[in-house]
Amino acid sequence: MAYIHITTTTGKTVEDFRAVSAKLSPPQDTDGLLVQAAGSDSSGLHVVSVWQSKAHAERFEAEQLFPAFQALGMLQGIQEGTVFTMYEADEVYIRGQ
């Protein structure tokens, strides 16, 4: 079942997202990632990811995302200033390329 992961992080911008992304596998090479969108506004950085499963999302976080945060010295700030919304999707539609 598809798994939705939404984060809102205060004080971060799309440039922070890009800095972290530079340390990760490209989205097209990330196992289980179906869709990802990122943008920022006055309340902070918003990232929406859709995964094939919760297990895919958790493996990515453990193996790539948290080590990237740590390497950039961002781990503490991310954990304190982030609101997470996560749930399994009952339906997902992805338009073909």
N, C-alpha and C positions, 0 to 999 in steps of 0.2 A: 504494500500500500504506500502511495506517495506520502512524503513527510514535508511539511511546510515549516520553515524556520525564519522568523522575522526578528531583527534586532534594531533597536534604536539606541544610539550611543551619544550622550550629550558631549559637547566640546570637540567632536570629531567631524571631519569633512570628507569629501570625495578624495581629496589628496591623501588623507590617511588611509583610506580604502585602497588607493592605488599603490601606496608604499607597501602595504601588507601583501597585496596581490602580486607584486613583483617577486616576492619570496615564495610564492605558491606555484603549483603546477598550473598551466593555463586551464581555463574553465573547460575547454573541449577535451582535455586530457584527465579531468578529475572524475574518478570512478563514481557513478551514481548521481552526479549533478545533472538535473534536467533543465533548470532555469535559474538565472541569477540576475537581480537588478539592484542597483545602488544609486543613492542620491542623498543630498543633504539640504537642509533648510535651517531656519533659526533655532529649531529644537535639537539639531544634531544630525548625525549620519543615520540613514535608514538602509538596511540591507535585507532583501527578501530572497530566500533560496528555496528551491523546490528540489527535493531529493527523491530517488527511487524508493528509499526506505530510511527509517530512523537509524538503522545500523550503518548505512552509508554516511549519513551526516556525522554520527559520532566518531566513526573511524577517521574522517577528514579532519575533524576538530582535534583529535588526539595526535594524529600523525603529521599534520601540516599547519593548521591554523594556530593552535596554541604555541607551538615552537616558533612560528613567525612572530607572534605577538611578543614572545619572550626575547627573541633576537633584536627586536626593535625597541625594547624597553617599555612596551605598551601594556603588558599583561595586567598589572595592578589597576591602571586607569580604566581599562576595558571592563574589568569585572565590577568595579564600583559604579561606573556611570552608564551601565547598559540595562535595558529592559528587554527581556526575551519573551517572545510569543511563539509557541511550538504546538503543532497538532498534526494528526494524520488527516489527509485529505480524503473525503469521500468520492470526489470526482476531480479529474484534472484533464484539461484540454490544452494541447500544445500544437500550434499551427505548424505545419511542415514548412521547411525552408524552400 
